[in-house]
Amino acid sequence: MKNEGQPPPITERTFDFAVRVVKLCVHIDEKRGPTRVLGPQILRAGTSVGANIEEAQGAQSKADSINKMSIALKEARETHFRLRVLMAAGVVAKSRLIPLVQEAAELQRIIGAIIVSSKGGPA
């Protein structure tokens, strides 16, 4: 159920991001060398973003929700970093990585804003 003109919910957006990360990692797994080491790290961090957002939805308290969101933010930062490393190393086509790098950066901003808002600070 899509809301016209409204951005997708963070749960849907992080799910889509995780799917895109999985597809990238399938591509990376076919390569040799350092990319095969980075692949599992990106896979764990990139899918953990959405998993922690989902956990935050069912949190037992506001503090628990903020904690889960904070973990999601850390995972988004890690994913963003590792994707940038892959891009800078030139071992995966930039055209394949740029959209994921941009989405990881945007997710960091959104999750950070959710955390600030949840704590009662300025958005």
Protein Blocks (a to p, Z undefined) as FASTA:
>chain_A
ZZehiacdfklmmmmmmmmmmmmmmmmmmpgcjllmmmmmmmmmmmmmmmmmmmmmmpcb
fklmmmmmmmmmmmmmmmmmmmmmmmmnopacfklmmmmmmmmmmmmmmmmmmmmmmnop
aZZ
